[in-house]
Structures are given as C-alpha cells and as structure tokens.
Amino acid sequence: MSILQEVELLKRIPLFANIETSKLKLLAFTSERLNFRAGEVVCEQNEMGDSAYIIMQGEADVLVSAGGEPFRVATLKRNDFVGEIAILCDVPRTATVRAKTDLVTLRITKDLFFRLITEFPQMAVEIMRVLAQRLEKTTKDASRAEQRVRELEEAASPDPS
C-alpha cells in the first residue's frame, strides 16, 4: 500500500477526517506498518502500551482475561483504532488484541499520537467521543451481566415456601 493509499484510508477514520492531507501524509510516513498472521498477538493485556494501532486490513479480536480464561469482547475491522487508552492514561493495556485473520496495521507511537492531538484539538474531541461510547457500552454490558448473575443465583437457591 502506498503513502497515498494510506492517507485515503486515514481520511475515512473519524479521528483523522478533519486533518489536512499534508499532516496525514506525515502521519502515514512516520507510522510503522506491521503485519500479523491470524492468531498472532498485536498487544497483550496488562503490558504497558507505547503505541496505538489502526486496522488497515483484516480483523482482530479484543480479548479480556477474567479469572484465567480470555473471552472476546469485540472484533475490530478495517479503519478501527485500538490501543489509545494505554497511551492516553499511562496504564497497562486493558485487553489483548489478537489477529483473527491476517492483519495489516499502522502503528502510531505515543509521542506521535500526543503531537497529533496537541496540533489538532478536534482529534482529541473525537477520541473523547469514542471513549465515551465504549464506556457506555461497557457499563450496559456490566449491568446486563450483573442482572443475569442475580437471575442465576435466584434460580439456584431453594424456594423458601
């Protein structure tokens, strides 16, 4: 894929939609393109993150380990952006990302990412919007899971009558 093709791909991602073409060329040029085979890990839960990834081709599963066994919480596709939480918050990665199919990514380092959001405040606003949507979904999912646990506990407990 050429720099111009990468720029066209970046323009389709809401995070980068309002950034000048010249800046997107710089982003494409200074980012690292990485290929992963199906089953390979892009990043691991609990490791410190130094970069974020844009999915350029293929699909990846987002896996969270709770109690030992990882479970899939999402599937990433072309134009999805992942890994920003670890670099924004200086916290360990919240999930493992594993290639579901052969995968092509664009790796954006922490320094480059911060330079971009400093130069383009609209990018920071878009990141906040995406993170708020993820938080809303996570909160709803947690609420549904809590309700299901209560239902299972009630079904398993003996009838007091």
C-alpha positions as CSV (number, residue, x, y, z in Angstrom):
1,M,0.0,0.0,0.0
2,S,1.4,3.4,-1.0
3,I,1.5,6.5,1.3
4,L,-1.4,8.0,-0.8
5,Q,-3.5,4.9,-0.2
6,E,-2.7,5.0,3.5
7,V,-3.7,8.7,3.5
8,E,-7.0,7.9,1.8
9,L,-7.6,5.1,4.4
10,L,-6.8,7.6,7.3
11,K,-9.3,10.1,5.9
12,R,-12.1,7.5,6.3
13,I,-11.4,7.2,10.1
14,P,-13.4,9.8,12.0
15,L,-10.4,10.5,14.3
16,F,-8.4,11.8,11.3
17,A,-11.2,13.1,9.0
18,N,-10.6,16.8,9.6
19,I,-6.8,16.7,9.4
20,E,-5.0,18.3,6.5
21,T,-3.8,15.9,3.8
22,S,-0.2,17.1,4.3
23,K,-0.4,16.1,8.0
24,L,-1.9,12.7,7.1
25,K,1.0,12.1,4.8
26,L,3.3,12.9,7.6
27,L,1.4,10.5,9.9
28,A,1.5,7.7,7.3
29,F,5.2,8.3,6.7
30,T,6.2,8.4,10.3
31,S,4.0,5.5,11.4
32,E,5.1,1.9,11.1
33,R,3.2,-0.6,9.1
34,L,3.0,-4.0,10.8
35,N,1.7,-7.3,9.5
36,F,0.3,-10.1,11.8
37,R,-0.7,-13.6,10.8
38,A,-4.0,-15.0,12.1
39,G,-3.6,-15.9,15.7
40,E,-0.7,-13.6,16.4
41,V,-1.0,-11.1,19.3
42,V,-0.9,-7.4,18.4
43,C,-0.8,-6.3,22.1
44,E,-1.2,-8.1,25.4
45,Q,-3.5,-7.3,28.3
46,N,-1.6,-5.8,31.3
47,E,1.5,-4.8,29.3
48,M,2.4,-1.1,29.2
49,G,1.4,0.5,25.9
50,D,3.7,2.6,23.8
51,S,1.6,2.8,20.7
52,A,-1.9,2.6,19.2
53,Y,-2.9,0.7,16.1
54,I,-5.1,1.4,13.1
55,I,-6.5,-1.7,11.4
56,M,-5.8,-1.3,7.7
57,Q,-6.8,-4.8,6.5
58,G,-8.2,-7.9,8.2
59,E,-9.9,-8.4,11.6
60,A,-8.7,-8.8,15.2
61,D,-10.4,-10.0,18.3
62,V,-10.3,-8.0,21.5
63,L,-9.9,-10.4,24.4
64,V,-10.2,-9.7,28.1
65,S,-9.0,-12.2,30.7
66,A,-11.0,-12.5,33.9
67,G,-10.5,-15.5,36.1
68,G,-8.0,-17.1,33.8
69,E,-9.9,-17.7,30.5
70,P,-9.9,-14.9,27.9
71,F,-13.2,-14.0,26.4
72,R,-13.9,-12.0,23.3
73,V,-15.5,-8.6,23.9
74,A,-15.2,-7.1,20.4
75,T,-14.0,-7.7,16.9
76,L,-12.0,-5.0,15.2
77,K,-12.3,-4.4,11.5
78,R,-10.8,-2.1,8.8
79,N,-10.4,1.5,10.0
80,D,-10.8,0.7,13.7
81,F,-8.4,2.3,16.1
82,V,-7.2,0.4,19.2
83,G,-4.6,0.9,22.0
84,E,-5.3,4.6,22.7
85,I,-6.3,4.0,26.3
86,A,-2.9,2.7,27.4
87,I,-1.1,5.6,25.8
88,L,-3.5,8.3,26.9
89,C,-3.7,7.2,30.5
90,D,-0.3,5.6,31.1
91,V,-2.0,2.4,32.3
92,P,-1.4,-1.2,31.3
93,R,-3.4,-2.4,28.3
94,T,-6.9,-3.3,29.2
95,A,-7.2,-6.1,26.7
96,T,-5.3,-8.4,24.4
97,V,-5.7,-7.8,20.7
98,R,-5.2,-11.0,18.6
99,A,-5.3,-11.2,14.8
100,K,-8.4,-13.1,13.8
101,T,-7.3,-13.1,10.1
102,D,-4.1,-12.0,8.5
103,L,-3.9,-8.4,9.6
104,V,-2.2,-5.2,8.4
105,T,-1.9,-2.3,10.9
106,L,-0.5,1.1,11.1
107,R,1.4,1.6,14.4
108,I,1.3,5.1,15.9
109,T,3.8,5.8,18.7
110,K,2.8,7.5,21.8
111,D,4.9,10.6,21.0
112,L,3.4,11.0,17.5
113,F,-0.1,10.4,18.9
114,F,0.3,13.2,21.5
115,R,1.8,15.5,18.9
116,L,-1.3,15.0,16.7
117,I,-3.8,15.6,19.4
118,T,-1.9,18.7,20.5
119,E,-1.9,20.1,17.0
120,F,-5.5,19.0,16.2
121,P,-7.9,19.6,19.1
122,Q,-10.8,18.2,17.0
123,M,-8.9,14.8,17.1
124,A,-8.9,15.0,21.0
125,V,-12.6,15.7,20.9
126,E,-13.2,12.7,18.6
127,I,-11.1,10.4,20.9
128,M,-13.3,11.5,23.9
129,R,-16.4,10.7,21.9
130,V,-15.2,7.2,21.0
131,L,-14.0,6.5,24.6
132,A,-17.4,7.7,26.0
133,Q,-19.2,5.4,23.6
134,R,-17.0,2.5,24.7
135,L,-17.7,3.3,28.4
136,E,-21.4,3.5,27.8
137,K,-21.3,0.0,26.1
138,T,-19.2,-1.4,28.8
139,T,-21.5,-0.1,31.5
140,K,-24.6,-1.5,29.8
141,D,-22.8,-4.9,29.3
142,A,-21.8,-4.9,33.0
143,S,-25.3,-4.1,34.1
144,R,-26.7,-6.9,32.0
145,A,-24.2,-9.4,33.3
146,E,-24.9,-8.4,36.9
147,Q,-28.7,-8.9,36.2
148,R,-28.0,-12.3,34.7
149,V,-25.9,-13.3,37.7
150,R,-28.8,-12.3,40.0
151,E,-31.2,-14.3,37.9
152,L,-29.0,-17.4,38.0
153,E,-28.5,-17.1,41.8
154,E,-32.2,-16.8,42.3
155,A,-32.8,-19.9,40.1
156,A,-30.2,-21.9,42.0
157,S,-31.4,-21.0,45.5
158,P,-34.1,-23.2,47.1
159,D,-37.6,-21.9,47.1
160,P,-38.3,-20.7,50.7
161,S,-42.1,-21.6,50.5
